[in-house]
């Protein structure tokens, strides 16, 4: 989890979807790289 700057320039209800979508994109990218390398499934 990245440390969020305080005070937040945007409401938390705006930050949560952004952080969640970024995390899901990073997670799917890691899975796709593992598939390409041949390490998935573990």
Backbone torsions as a table, in degrees:
resi	resn	phi	psi	omega
1	UNK	NA	129.1	178.8
2	UNK	-79.7	140.9	177.4
3	UNK	-67.4	128.9	-179.0
4	UNK	-88.7	136.6	178.1
5	UNK	-68.5	138.7	178.3
6	UNK	-116.6	135.2	-0.1
7	UNK	-76.3	153.8	-178.3
8	UNK	-71.4	129.0	177.0
9	UNK	-69.7	-23.7	177.8
10	UNK	-119.5	154.7	176.9
11	UNK	-62.3	154.1	-178.3
12	UNK	-61.4	-32.8	-179.4
13	UNK	-70.0	-14.4	174.3
14	UNK	-90.5	-35.6	-178.1
15	UNK	-70.1	-40.6	-174.3
16	UNK	-57.9	-47.9	178.2
17	UNK	-63.9	-35.7	-179.9
18	UNK	-65.4	-45.9	180.0
19	UNK	-66.0	-40.7	-179.5
20	UNK	-65.0	-42.3	179.7
21	UNK	-67.8	-38.7	178.2
22	UNK	-64.7	-40.4	179.8
23	UNK	-66.6	-40.0	-179.1
24	UNK	-68.1	-37.6	178.0
25	UNK	-65.7	-42.4	179.4
26	UNK	-65.1	-39.6	-178.6
27	UNK	-66.9	-44.5	179.8
28	UNK	-66.8	-33.9	176.8
29	UNK	-64.6	-40.3	179.3
30	UNK	-66.0	-38.6	179.8
31	UNK	-67.2	-41.7	-179.2
32	UNK	-65.8	-38.3	176.1
33	UNK	-64.1	-40.2	179.2
34	UNK	-64.6	-36.9	178.5
35	UNK	-66.2	-41.7	-179.8
36	UNK	-64.9	-38.8	-179.1
37	UNK	-75.1	-23.6	178.9
38	UNK	95.9	23.3	-179.4
39	UNK	-103.2	8.4	180.0
40	UNK	-124.5	135.5	0.0
41	UNK	-72.4	157.1	-177.1
42	UNK	-65.9	NA	NA
